[in-house]
Amino acid sequence: MVMVSVLWTVLILGATVALTPVLDKLMGRAACYVLAALYLVAAGALIPASAAVLAGTDDPTTAFSVPWAPEWGVDFALQADGVGIVFSMIALVIGAVVLVYSARYLDPGRQLSFSLVMALFTLSMVTLVLADDLVLLFITWELTSIASFLLIARSGGVGQAASMRTLLITFLGGLSLLTAVSLMVWRLGTTSVSEVLASDVWAPGDGFTTLIALLVAFAACTKSAQFPFHVWLPDAMAAATPVSAYLHAAAVVKAGIFLLLRFSPAFHDVVAWNVVLIVAGLITAFVGGFLALQQPDLKKLMAYSTVSQLGLIVTVIGVGTELAILAAIVHTIAHALFKSGLFMMVGVIDHSVHTRELRRMPAMWRALPATFVVTVLGCMSMAGLPPMLGFVSKESLLTGALDAPGAAWTGWVVALGIAGASVITFAYCAKIVLGAFVDGRDPALDPADDARTDETGAVVRATDARRPEPLLLWPAALPILVGLPLALVVGVLDTPVGRAVESALGIEGADPHLAFWHGLTPELALTSGVIVLGTLIALGRRRILPALEARPFPYDGARVLGAVDRAVEKLAAVLVRPIASDDPMRHLAAIVIAFAAVLLGSLAVVLDDLAPLQPNLNRPIDAVLLVLITAAVLVVCTRRDRIGAAVSLSAVGILATVQILSLGAPDVTLTQLLVESLTIIVIMLVLQRLPRTFVAPGRSGRRGALVPAVLVGLAAGAGTFMFMGRRGRSEVAEYYIANAEEITGGHNIVNVILVEFRALDTLGELSVLGMAGVAIVAVLSSVRDRFIDPGTVEPPAPDADAVERAEHDREPALREAGTAAHRAITSAWSNSAALQLMVRVVAPILAVISALLFWRGHNAPGGGFIAALVGSAIMALLYLSTSSDRQIGPPRVPLHLIGGGIVVALGAGFLGYLKGGFLEPLHGYLFGVHLTTSMIFDVGVYLAVLGLVMIAVNLLGVSGSSSTTPSGVDSGTRAEDAVEGTRERVDEAVEGELPGPLETTRGEELPDRRRVGVRTSHLTSGIRPKEVGRR
């Protein structure tokens, strides 16, 4: 079935993403071979769908759909049509070739950051082009942007700024697409792409149509690198060559082209759409071509040439006629072939001569004949020369331009624009071939001696160039070589291109006749003129090209965005100047004053219109609790010692727990009580790092804090007075009470709301909770060991007599050493023995209680979160009962618990698709016991909460003096417990057991340690020098 075909393609790619970490661990870079095979399997799974589409059968099974968010009418819908098939095959087949190339291009060893994100990108791209739901289309559109960002950022420091600029520009396009999608769903009442495009709401002169067309065009232009958004594509050349060959030649830039073709049925005859795309495309073609001619770097030249070629495709899409759309599709196919191959050939050349700078390349056409021939064929295709497929596609571009609607001169203007850009294309193709293989190095750059390489490592003589290995050369050559026979039998593309034209224009009966030779035509005359002018530029290259390279355009994308960034920073500095202080009151004052102004102002406005209070709200216990909570708050505010303030703060929480219990909410009571208990433990752990007392504020400081404190208290009271106790149960509450048990089979309404009715909210909260644990690790790993534990640095040794006198004055009178009384005072383990005994008794009881609370949560007070808090109490008690500072459990377990918990919760959500939608619970009975998949969701909650508490206890509980052995510690204390610091534990949470803390901050490469010498800075940087006899 075609339905199975489309679905299996996506499922195979999803399985590829899941298998990639395992394959990478087992095979290293060779895993790319397996991934390439899986891509081809996915392409094979799409063949039945392709056959049905090419046959033109109106078969309802060509679509697959399952409810995703049925309440909003959102489906996980896939549709096989002509455009989707063409772009899917490009992504899968070119992706497979690039992965085979990558297996030899990348360094030996693991390459997970490359292979995993590549697999994720391909899954996103194929799902994007097959999506038949606007929400799914938007999500996968954004996923391609994120994957592109990650693949550029993995290049290290050189790629970080470039990846951020890429993310900024593509996300601007994402916002535009989101706006368009939202407006379409609002106006049409459906998220189906097919229904949206078939709607009769689209009219050429309609304002709504024009607005949506411009929003979609803007989004597509950002991703397809159209002027002025083209700047991200050359920036992206910081990525590895395989990334450029795939994403920036055949995939991510084609996502923008796909978006234009997908919405062409609605907008191809909208004047604003036509004008914007034609003008933007022609400007982009000229700007990209001109900048390509200026580039001395071969890869940057390829990047700008991609910009230019994409401009040509966008131009003919803007024309919008059947011939123009046909040209866009044919050139998209041709460009994916020759440009992916040429990018990979750049990597082959770089491997051979160790440079991408044309002036440093020797004349290699004799030394590397195969590389030379393949590059020539690729450049011939890009320049539109026969007998390559690029010739056919370039002729079709001119044909499509001449078919432009409107006045007769309109088509000639567009065609001449394309011809002019093609002249520049011919010129930079000649620069690639002649500069890399024929002209040779600039003699001024040759080394003075007879060295084989110059100061940059580039090979000086062609005879020293390394011949590329076959598994590197032939995958790069394959896409280019395919263009030769395909041009001669280009008629085989008639049917697939015709079906793509039909889906791109929403028509039927498209019958293209592609041919290598059409006779003497205006298009051939224009092509001949292009060849003549391009040849003249190539012959005069020694005068023209140096002049162009010597006068580069003064502004590029990085400089412009950098200037914008600096201007924004200056503006931000002005705006934050009033609160540019470490004093928290500066930051809080504006927030709390605004809060107070809104609530107190609202109370003054609506006071006379407030609904009456519900009867019987107040009880005697409320007054008692009010007095006690007020007293506790006053103690918190007046205590100068931190421990006293923390205990008083916990009293506020406990009294609030009593208030909740008195209202008859046992679930919330249990949660509040356990959270308070664990919170006070964590607070106490952190307090050991802080001074015992607060810094006494001055009189002005007290007055300054008193005003906002009183205001926020009054505002909170005003909000409570306005919003609480003035209405009965809402309709939603009545619905839950009346129907929750029947729908879910559970008696505990609070729990079933959390894990069934509003499980998506709970999943979001679970993700935030997990990120809190990850954030603890991330923040602490950003501080070097010598700063994170300043108390571990040994102070200068004081006078020995003074120490002896101080110890004598401080030590109590004890019995002699070895007695129980002496041990009770001087040994930590003897004091913790009683607590350890209690834990041995209490821990199993708490474990049973945790299990019972988990099991009964669907029908009685309990659930995954409460059960996890009880389980976490076991972890906290185990930690507190240790005689020395040591972590509980293997160091990497907490993060694994957090990640595993979120994955389990997501898995429970995906099980819901078996019934109807994400997180839809499944119910059943096993041996007469009612079970539901929401219990699996609760397991995820349990694991994540347990992981978070373990991270908090293990990392925040490290004492400031843990790296030095305190006096009085007897021989029973383990040495490793006494020397393990915070940073070491943080690093072990990610890396596993380590002999000591890492010397870097998270994300920073290990420093290149050198011996002490001139201009070294070991003392100021804190990085130990390399020494003789030490590794």
DRENSE-571467 format. One record per residue (C-alpha): x, y, z. Coordinates in steps of 0.001 Angstrom, whole numbers, plus 500000, padded with zeros to 6 digits. Layout:
N
XYZ ...
! end
This chain:
1031
500000500000500000 501153503534499245 500082504561502716 502520502051504160 505151503224501683 505051506851502820 504827505917506464 507633503377506245 509950505951504719 509536508231507730 509706505324510197 512947504036508658 514487507486508968 513279507706512567 514882504331513277 518057505622511624 518185508500514111 517667506070517002 520361503655515762 522972506298514970 524481506564518501 524897502793518685 526383502552515192 528742505447515883 529963503838519092 530568500494517399 531930501662514043 533110505255514367 533092507144511085 532419503873509220 528871504095510611 528235506506507735 528212503509505381 525357501916507306 523491505214507479 523868505606503710 522392502133503243 519463503039505498 518862506186503434 518657504024500313 516307501643502083 514091504601502964 514221505728499330 513274502220498277 510343502271500677 509128505380498874 509129503703495461 505536502376495681 504323505864496536 506419507297493710 504999504786491252 501430505683492205 502142509402491883 503901508990488531 501009506868487265 498683509737488087 496190507514489876 493712509241492139 494208506729494927 493102507743498445 495854505583499915 498460508077498693 497899509895501983 498600508797505519 497042510599508448 496624509997512149 495230512463514708 497975514313516527 496132516989518473 492518516161517603 491085518904519801 492790521450517545 492252519512514328 495983518850513901 497005515572512249 500282513835511594 499511513803507883 501765512786505007 500976513239501329 502875511796498383 502751514161495400 505061515181492600 506920517944494454 507282515849497604 508649512853495691 511266514924493840 512569516619496987 512443513406499046 514544511559496490 517041514428496360 517376514400500149 517693510608500401 519877509753497400 522237512745497627 522330512207501395 523420508593500926 526202509621498537 527428512336500900 527490509874503825 529619507417501833 531977510304501072 531963511334504752 533140507888505844 536522508674504277 536576512451504612 536015512725508361 538750511955510859 538895508371512120 536989507684515319 533570508616516583 531667511338514744 528364511290516610 527811515050516448 527924514771512661 526101511536511923 523310511996514477 522420515525513413 522669514566509739 520192511742510351 517910514084512284 518098516647509503 517204514106506831 514231512892508873 513064516496509271 513607517335505611 511767514303504245 508903514819506682 508771518492505665 508407517781501965 505804515042502578 503842516948505224 500163517525504558 499518519451507764 500534523059508323 501592522469511925 503727519468510976 505193521458508089 506143524333510386 507672522084513053 509832520215510550 510785523530508916 512163524699512257 513856521361512887 515828521747509664 516993525174510900 518064523748514248 519872520808512650 521682523163510266 522712525320513228 524080522300515097 526060521025512124 527719524405511665 528341524905515399 530085521514515707 532970522980513705 534296524594516893 535177528196517578 535244529177513907 531679527966513485 530048529365516594 529463532934515412 528499531700511943 526007529222513364 524371531938515478 523996534208512464 522511531332510498 520090530578513303 519066534229513586 518231534626509904 516473531295509465 514472531819512647 513293535180511340 511934533245508398 510414530766510835 508539533567512582 507220534744509237 506060531232508355 504475530824511786 502506534011511236 501371532815507826 500381529386509170 498454530922512066 496554533271509773 495717530479507357 494410528227510117 492414531131511578 490861532096508250 490271528646506761 489621526612509905 491832523716508856 495480522703509125 495421520436506058 497835521690503402 495747520102500643 492569521779501828 494292525124502299 495725525131498770 492425523988497279 490429526689499045 488659529330496973 489743532040499426 492853532785497336 492298535586494848 495018537575493018 493764540974494151 492745540019497677 494573541678500582 494630538517502691 496093536528499797 498771539147499219 499698539221502911 500080535443503169 501999535329499899 504497537903501160 504907536125504505 505578532779502805 507940534425500305 509854536085503155 510214532770504989 511381530974501862 513874533712500969 515588533451504343 516111529695503980 517004529780500270 519593532529500895 518017535267498795 519342538818498992 519645540353501569 519343537136503614 522055535401501596 524736536229504147 524192533106506244 525145530692503459 528793531787503001 528997531937506797 527918528306506920 531074527276505063 532659527024508496 530990523610508598 532720520475507346 532685519896503593 530156517000503745 527778519318505602 528125521925502860 527699519300500149 524431518074501625 522742520863503542 523924523853501563 523703522338498077 520973519678498119 518893520008501258 518441522963503587 518572525628500869 516169523473498864 513713523693501766 513131527320500804 512651526341497159 510255523603498248 508188526050500295 507783528328497277 506714525413495079 504375524040497737 502432527301497940 502651528182494240 499159526757493561 497725529573495678 500107532414494820 501615531873491362 499310534501489849 499560537020492730 501340540130491474 503171540815494750 504465537237494766 505648537515491151 507388540860491605 509086540025494911 510434536675493740 511589537863490317 513337540959491693 514841539146494681 515937536228492501 517668538343489858 519411540544492430 520536537445494291 521830535831491092 523947538880490242 525146539593493781 526007535965494423 527826535616491118 529795538838491531 530848537935495070 531814534447493868 534217536012491370 535838537948494209 536525534922496406 540093533578496648 538860530633498739 537432527762496686 534779526765499231 533576530341499714 533410530650495931 531159527565495856 528979529090498561 528374532308496642 527805530341493455 525074528448495308 523500531760496241 523573532782492570 522045529518491327 519287529658493928 518497533168492721 517884531795489231 515488529158490566 513565531688492643 513294533982489614 511469531438487477 509251530389490384 508266534042490536 507324533939486851 504801531274487864 503851529792484486 503898526096483656 507138526371481685 508743528437484429 507828525995487185 509108523152485000 512412525013484655 512630525543488412 512163521829489091 514644520693486434 517291523154487604 516672522123491220 517501518531490249 520525519557488180 521817521909490866 521514519237493561 523644516925491425 526434519196490225 526713521384493314 526822518528495845 529508516904493706 531509520114493376 531408520762497107 532739517262497712 535417517835495054 536544520871497049 537156518480499937 539056516126497633 541275518979496452 541803520165500023 542892516654501048 545303516537498131 547071519915498449 546004520993501986 544576524337500934 541415525852499493 543093529102498487 543318529253494695 546540531313494665 548323528592496622 547239525664494433 549774524220491994 548708523303488441 547270519869489198 545640518805485960 548448516347485183 549020515172488737 545317514595489500 543705513825486130 540543512152487501 539927515011489907 540485517472487081 538061515764484687 535297515461487294 535677519109488332 535560520229484706 532354518264484110 530773519704487272 531672523255486282 530394522647482736 527049521619484193 526939524664486464 527870526951483571 525134525413481426 527380523859478788 526531520804476728 526464517846477064 525656518163480790 522261518244482508 523002521830483510 522768522794479842 519230521431479634 518193523100482883 519745526459481900 517923526365478569 514690525609480418 515337528609482700 515509530885479666 512395529274478185 510514529802481436 511655533423481638 510478534150478105 507090532722479068 506568535435481704 503045536861481681 502347540506480960 503826542672478243 506031541060475603 509114542842476889 508637541405480408 509823537952479420 512851539351477603 513856541462480593 513755538403482866 515528536231480260 518277538816479726 518683539058483504 519147535296483719 521552535405480762 523582538166482422 523838536193485648 524822533150483559 527751535076482098 529046535582485616 528364531892486295 530524530945483305 533254533258484585 533430531821488102 533271528273486732 536293529116484594 537978530542487678 537430527260489522 538868525078486776 541731527314485638 542633528590489085 542736525164490712 544243523076487920 545870525178485199 547229528554486304 549310527293489206 550505529017492347 551289532673492716 555133532729492693 555125535428495357 553719532874497810 556381530221497213 558735529533500157 562302530789499908 563781527322500325 562927524170498401 560285523090500891 557427520828499842 554878523006501661 554569526696502411 553941528351505775 550234527481505639 550878523799504950 549789524027501306 551609521774498838 553950523772496597 554491521361493670 551748519416491935 553910516289491940 553702516283495748 549905516389495753 548363513328497352 546193511273495044 542703510897496509 541658507430497535 538845505927495443 536301505869498290 536786509622498635 536898510548494943 534158508439493391 531298509332495747 532137512963494996 532240512256491272 529022510240491094 526449513106491227 528402515014488580 528891512049486288 525199511177486459 524450514523484840 526163513481481581 524008510523480495 520942512052482110 521248515084479836 521320512871476756 518221510928477823 516572513758479728 513181512654478450 513097510082481249 512381513012483567 509242514019481673 506850512131483935 508329512963487369 508855516601486416 505367516749484944 503808515406488134 505828517934490146 504578520754487895 500999519596488411 501300519622492190 503206522942492153 500473524671490143 497438522695491244 496657521667487673 496222518437485758 497505517264482412 500996518778482450 502874517160479559 506472518424479403 508805517355476617 512353517694477846 515043517261475205 518744517869474850 518338519660471507 515461521936470552 516953523388467406 517839527006466750 515897528971469343 516162532329471132 517309530391474190 520190528873472234 521142532323470947 521229533660474502 523301530663475593 525763531295472776 526114534905473882 526707533719477449 529479531399476281 531170534094474185 531117536736476946 532129534214479590 535041533041477469 536258536619477037 536227537097480815 538096533808481256 540753534838478748 541198538171480515 541156536617483988 544727537623484840 543694541273484630 540069541093485716 540132538690488650 543048540271490603 541317543649490299 538069542176491665 539809540328494494 541791543427495438 538607545449495905 536244543249497881 532830544567498754 533356546671501905 530416545128503742 529537541500504181 526852539807506233 529063539151509225 530121542807509429 526583544101509028 525195541747511674 528173542529513878 527452546256513581 523810545644514449 524877543566517416 527201546287518683 524496548917518273 522035546789520214 524642546236522926 525145549986523260 521411550552523479 521123547768526038 523905549311528104 521952552548528246 518719550789529154 520215548654531936 522288551428533461 519681552130536167 519841548505537329 523478547761536498 524320546671540028 524907543484541987 522343544662544502 519264542454543956 516989545255545111 517857547208541973 516481544356539885 513548543460542081 512318546969542732 511098547624539195 509340544241539070 507594544453542418 506627548096541998 505067547311538606 503334544309540166 501990546445542971 500900549215540624 498920546821538436 497152545013541272 496491547983543503 495370550024540523 493090547198539416 491580546976542889 490812550689542860 489104550387539459 487013547235540012 486352547485543751 482718548487543306 482073545815540684 483534542810542498 481311539781542891 480313539008546482 482407536576548518 481175533009548780 479602532143552159 481418530220554912 484904530998553682 486524531826557010 487086529413559905 488791529755563270 491822527757562154 492443530318559422 492922533055562006 495315530889564024 497365530057560946 497371533713559860 498899534749563184 501488531966563094 502481532570559468 502743536312560116 505005535652563085 507169533269561051 507480535811558242 508520538500560710 511173536176562087 512479535516558574 512727539254557968 514431540088561257 516859537201561779 520460538080561081 521724534476561012 521032532471557864 520165529214559609 517531530873561752 516031532581558724 515974529280556797 514254527449559652 511695530243559969 511106530114556216 510478526381556427 507982527101559212 506051529297556785 505927526395554349 504821523892556970 502069526196558191 500907526652554586 500820522841554368 498521522753557392 496297525332555688 496056523149552573 495265520083554669 492499521946556466 490939522684553078 490716518961552321 493390518547549640 495507515545550733 497347515239547399 498564518817547487 499301518496551211 501583515517550684 503327517270547827 503796520490549772 505103518688552857 507650516632550942 508780519559548834 509262521662551970 511290518911553623 513598518400550669 513889522136550036 515075522857553554 517656520067553234 519006521597550021 518991525071551579 520998523773554518 523499522174552157 523974525464550335 524247527459553575 527527525778554445 529058527745551557 527773531085552835 528626533239555836 526660532401558967 525069535825559149 523660538305556677 525491541530556042 523793544091558251 522094546671555998 522344550362556713 519380552431557797 518791553731554271 518943550190552943 516278549046555384 514007551884554443 514599551233550755 513639547579551158 510656548317553392 508735550338550801 508659547700548020 508095544967550628 505000546681551949 503782547434548434 504148543865547219 502462542567550356 499525544889549843 499407543947546144 499406540229546887 496637540793549420 494703542829546889 495041540082544307 493848537460546763 490933539665547768 489897540250544146 490356536808542647 489773534255545422 486521533105546925 484221535063544611 482913532298542399 481836528708542708 483219525803540783 483951526517537146 482392524591534293 485668522754533768 485768521713537434 482181520474537267 483046518546534107 485980516859535821 483873515946538852 481068514555536709 483086512718534064 486661512111535201 486012508759536840 483952507448533948 486505508530531347 489677507507533174 488555504784535538 490357506636538360 488830508073541515 491603510613542241 490526513571540148 493648515609540923 495963512877539636 494003512069536504 493880515766535619 497678515928535875 498541512747533966 495609512436531565 493490515517530939 496385517967531188 499284515585530612 500829517916528051 501154520633530704 502696518108533071 505127517021530364 506223520622529946 506701520976533703 508636517707533717 510915519044530996 511521522230532991 512292520150536070 514754518063534086 516385521175532667 516801522480536215 518973519460536988 520924519889533778 521284523610534522 522870522852537909 525516520790536142 525943523318533333 526311526329535629 528727524646538010 530792523287535109 531246526837533811 533369527722536861 536887526433537197 537787524237540141 539992526815541860 537103529302541901 534201527018542680 535763525765545927 537746528751547196 537649527322550707 539740524386549552 542804526565549048 545043526091552039 545730529359553885 549237530311554906 550441528343557903 550084530448561079 552537530533563908 552734527075565513 552619528441569085 549537530516568268 547814527453566823 548627525394569893 547283528075572232 544110528477570149 543507524731570067 544054524477573811 541594527310574449 538994525866572073 539132522156572933 536840520961575730 538166518799578485 537881515256577150 538734511841578385 541813510223577000 542028509195573324 540490505829572497 537567506140574879 533986506324573607 533587509856575000 536638511110573085 535533509373569913 532023510843570162 533473514368570002 536358513960567554 535055511345565069 532282512052562598 531352508420561976 530516507775565612 528047510672565624 526367509442562439 526052505840563597 522639506434565173 521311508082562013 522675505250559921 520857502754562097 517657504737561704 518071504843557931 518441501051557808 515037500783559444 513289503737557817 514568503395554230 512726500126553458 509563501554555004 509846504692552867 510484502532549803 507272500586550462 505365503834551064 506785505241547824 505642502176545895 502175502286547477 501777505990546740 502772505351543153 500406502386542721 497399504018544346 497801507440542734 495057506855540173 492430506190542806 493669507755546059 496082510476547183 499448509675545635 500969509503542177 504352509571540502 505454512953541777 504582512337545430 506043508836545289 509230510252543777 509521512795546584 509293509991549144 511919508045547218 514067511158547078 513782511449550855 515584508105551031 518418509564548952 518571512631551180 518644510524554363 521382508316552956 523440511400552184 522882512970555617 523780509725557376 527257509512555857 530133510367558120 531965512209555352 531010514179552307 530425511677549500 527955511378546697 525146508844546604 525153506379543726 527261506233540549 528066509764539370 526336509602535970 523112508037537232 521270511319538066 521495512718534537 520556509334533126 517523509271535399 516451512727534250 516917511936530573 515388508492530947 512385509913532778 511642512405530028 512092509717527364 509721507369529229 507119510133529541 507427510876525823 507135507161525088 503870507065527011 502736510008524910 503543508247521637 501624505177522798 498586507434522719 498702507378518930 497435503802519134 494151505264520350 493899508676518825 496543511237519732 499657512203521640 499390511449525391 495960509893524901 495827507301527744 495125503652527018 493137501678529574 492775497971530185 492596495210532770 495202492654533728 494017489871536043 491109492077536998 493338495067537855 492714498313536001 495886499571534291 496548502664532201 499472504016530189 499383507118532377 501221504948534911 504098504785532422 503960508576532289 504159508584536104 507250506363535914 508920509064533838 507965511684536415 509340509479539188 512700508959537493 513196512628536612 512356513873540117 514677511307541674 517486512366539319 517006516040540127 517150515485543884 520263513305543551 521988516041541532 521035518681544078 522241516612547031 525437515320545422 526585518612543918 525239521278546249 526149519297549321 529908519376548785 531400521227551711 533699524129551067 536561522399552839 536137519001551285 539457519001549525 541468519270552695 541441516745555470 540058518406558586 541840517996561822 540558515246563969 539519512964561115 540570509520562115 541839506711559969 538352505462559315 537696508294556871 538257507367553244 540833509500551495 538802509906548325 535879511242550334 538064513901551879 539515515273548644 536579515237546208 535423518777545388 532382520252543707 533895520611540254 535135517041540235 531646515779541048 530140517981538355 532570516625535781 531921513068536914 528184513590536475 528898513910532753 532135512025532145 531986509274534780 534689508571537357 537686510903537036 540961511189538935 540303514882539513 538471517937538173 538875518962534547 540910522061533892 538364523566531483 534915525052531595 532143523077529926 532341523242526131 535963524455526178 538669522370524575 541490521118526757 544292523673526780 547471523028524846 549905522914527739 553358524231526922 556572524578528843 557376527816530599 558854530255528141 558707533733526715 555137535125526581 553604532177528396 550967533061530999 550711530048533269 550539532058536481 547762534358535313 545741531679533525 546185529034536192 547051526364533603 549948524227534758 552921524162532374 554211521054530706 557191519704532597 559936517220531924 558971513785533195 555215514575533311 552741513725530578 
! end
